[in-house]
């Protein structure tokens, strides 16, 4: 029986292949704990790529709640994407921003005092840090917002949507919280990127066990009418801009890593590769990061005016 899509429920899905694990643990547990990293699937109806089987909601929540304020590696100094987010926030119907997965409140602090700043964050340590910086925490997860009565000029999800086991349901909850002509601003990986299409299930972004859903611009076009929104901006960006030297270095390493993994599926080739000087070293790599690739998208969905 085929595996149903996380977003649309369709069974018109294709298994791309088993997923590796790049992290030194599996959601905080040792890799030998018996956890199943699952396989990568693609939905032919809505274009979502996704992991199956999924970690349980309890496993995911326990992992996020247990993170300290210094453990979420993508936070820190000003990021390039924040500049584009701030530009998208110009001309909002109201100056309030709800950042889902706000962690320590880094993005909201960057936006400045011209906005009323609200956050959703499961980590208690990070929540306390965000509150000390003037962020009003309104929940610990999206599900806690179902009865929320406040409305916001914008809702941001930066490096968040790929963590959501029910992306359509989650966005429906969040879009309900938008003011008329408010904006839902999302930054995530782009499965249409050439680097991702080359690496497929070996790609760095899908090899982290907390990443469960993966998107292309076409998915946001599919979901927009279901949220009473219109896609008003799609901008392609790198996760982490880097020098030409770093981009070339990461590209060459990934070509070597993915090529080795594909060739090693054949027993005869695997034996030859394992005995070839220099090449055999690639076989010992657990992972090959490609954070400099232009493999992310910043998507803005704007709420429609009420008739």
N, C-alpha and C positions, 0 to 999 in steps of 0.2 A: 504494500500500500504506500502511495506517495506521501511525502511530508507536507502538511499544510503551511501556507505562508503566514508569518507572524502578523502581517498587516491586513491583508484582504481575505485570508482564509482559503484561498484557491489551492487546489492540489495540482495545478499545472506548474510544478516545480522540478528543477533539475539539480541533482547532486554534483557539485564541482569537484569535491574531494575532501579528505580528512584534514582537519586543522592541526597545525603544530601549536606549541605553547612557547612563546618567547620569554616569558617572565620566569624568575627563579622559583616561583611558587604558583599554586592554582587557587586564586581567591583567598590567599592567606594560609593555604594548607600545603604541605609538602607535595611535590609532584608525584611521589610514589604512594600517595594517599588513595589511589584508585579512581581519581576523577576522570571523567570522559570529556575530552576537549571538543568532541563532536565533529561535524562536517559542515562545510560551507555549501549553502543552497542558493539557487536563484529562482525567483518567481517570474514566470513568463507573462503574467497578467498585469501586475502593478510595478514590476521591475525591481522590487526589493531583493537584496541579498541578505541572508541571515544564517545564524548558527543554529544547529539542532543536533542533539538535544541541548536545551538551555540549562544553565545553572538554575536552581530553584529560586523563587522570589526571596525566600528566607536566607539562602546563601548570599545572594547579591546584597540584600539589605544589611546583613551582618557584616559583610566586607566593607561597605561604605561607612556604616556607623562606627566601625573600628579604626578608621583612618585618623591619624593625628593631623594637626594643622600643617605639618611639614612633609607629609608623605605623598601628596598628589603632585607628581613630578612636572606636570605641564604648567604649573602656576609659578609666579615669581615676578621678574621685571616686566615692564611694558611689552606687550606683544603686538605684532603688526596688525593682526585681525581686529584688535581693540579700536584702532584708528578708523577702520571701515565701519565697525559697529556704531561708533560715536557719530559718524557722518550719516548713517541710516536713521539715527534718532532725531535728526533735525526735522522740525515741523510736525512733531507729534500732536495729537489732539489734547494730550495732557502730559505733564512732565514727570510722570511716575514710571519707573522701570522695575519689573520683577525679573530677577536673574535666577533661573532654575539651575541648581547645582552651583550655587555662588561660592562655595567653599569658604575661603577667608574673606571674601568680598573684594578681591583684587580688581576685578573689572569695574565694579560699582564705585570703588574708590577712585579709579582712573577717570570715570565719567564726571566726577566733581560734584559740587554742592548745588548745581543747577537742576538736579533731578531728585525727586523723592525716591529713595532706594529701598527696595524690598528683596528678600531672598528666600529660596527654598534650599535646605541643606541637611542631609542625613547625619553627617559627622558632628557629634556634640562638641568636640574640641574646635573644629573649624567654625561652627555656629557661634560659639562664644567669642572667637576672634572677630568674626564679621560684625557681631553686635557691638563690640567695643569700638568699631570703626563707623558706627552710625547706621548700620543696615538693620532694618526691621525684618526679622525672620517670621514668615507667615506659615511655615510648615516644614516637615522633615522629608516629605516626598510628594510627588504630584497627586497621589491618591488622597492626600489630606486636604486638597484644595477643592474637592467636589462641592462643598457647601459654602465656599468663599463668596462673599457678596461684593467685595471691592472690585473695581475695574482699573485697568492699567493702560497707560499709553503704549507700552511695549512690554513684551515678554521675550527674554533672551535665553537661548540654550547654546552655550559655547562648549563644544566637546562633551555633549550630554546625550543627544538623541540616540547615539549608537549604543548607549547603555540601557535603552528602554525595551523591555520584552513585548510591550504592546504600544508601538509607536503611534498608530492611528488613534487609539483610545486616549492616549496621553495628550496628543495634540488637540483633540476635541475638547478635553477638559481645559486646556490652557487657552485655546482660542475663545472660549466662552468668557474669559476674564478680560478680553480686550475691549477698550473703548471703540466706538465707531471710528473707522479709518486707523485704528491702532495697528501696531506691527508685531509680527512674530518673526524673530531674527534667529537663524540657526546656522551654526558652523559645525561642519562634520566632514568625514571623508567622502570622496567622490569615486564611485565604482566605475565611472566612465574614463577615469584618468588612464593614460597609456601605461604608466608604471604598474597600476593595479591589474589591468587587463593582461599584462605580460606575466605577472607573478601569480595571479589567481589566489588559490588557498594558501600559498606560501607568503603572501604579502604581510608586512609587519603589522598593518593596522587591524587585520582580522585575526591576528595570532594572539591577541590579549584576551583572556577568558571573560573579562567583564564587558567586552564589546560583543554585542549580540545581533545588531541590525546595521545594515550598510546601504547607502542611498546614492542615487543618481539624480540629476536635475529632473528627469522624467517622472520620478516618484513624487516629487513635490508638485509637479503639474497635475498628477493624478489625485493627490490628496487635497489640493487647494479648494475645489468646489465643496468637498465634504466638510470643510472648516468655515465655509462662507467667506473665503479669502481669494485673493488673486496673487500670483507670483509677480512681484514688481522688481526684483533684482536677483541675479545669480552672478556671483563673482568667484572666479577660480583663483585659489591662493595655495601657497605652500603651507604646511603645518608650521614649519620653522624655517624662515628664509636663511640662506647660507651662501657662502662664497662659491665662486665657480669651482675652486679646487675641491671643496667638500661635496658639491653636487656631482662632480665627475667621480670622485672616490666612492661615494655611496652607490652611484649607478653601476659602476664596474663590479663592486662587491655583490650587488644584488643580481646582476646578470650571471655571475659565477655561482652564487648560492642557488638560485632557482634552476639553472641549467644542471647543476650537480644533482639536485633533488629529483629532477625529472629523469635524468639518466639512470640514477641509482634504483629506480623502480624495476629495472631489468637486471636479473641476477648476474648474468655474464658481465655486463657493463659495470655493475657495482663492484665486482671483484677487481676488475682492471683499474677502476678509479681509486679504490682503496690502496692500491699498490703503486700508484703513480706519484712520484715526488712532487711536492708543492700542491698538486690537485687534491691529494688526500687530506690536506689541512682543511679545505673547504668542507669536507664531510664531517669534520669535528665541530663546525660552527653550530651553535644552538639556534642562532638567529642572524638576521642581517637587517638592520634598521635603515629606513629610507625616508627620514623625516624632512629631508630637503626637497623631495619631489613635489611637483605642483599637483597635488592629489586631493585637495580639499575644496569645498565650496562654502561660500557665505550666501545664504538664501534668505530673502525677505518675503514674507507673505503678509499682505495688507488686508485688513478686515474691510468687508464691503460696507457701504452706507446702507442704513436701514431705509426701506421704502417709505 
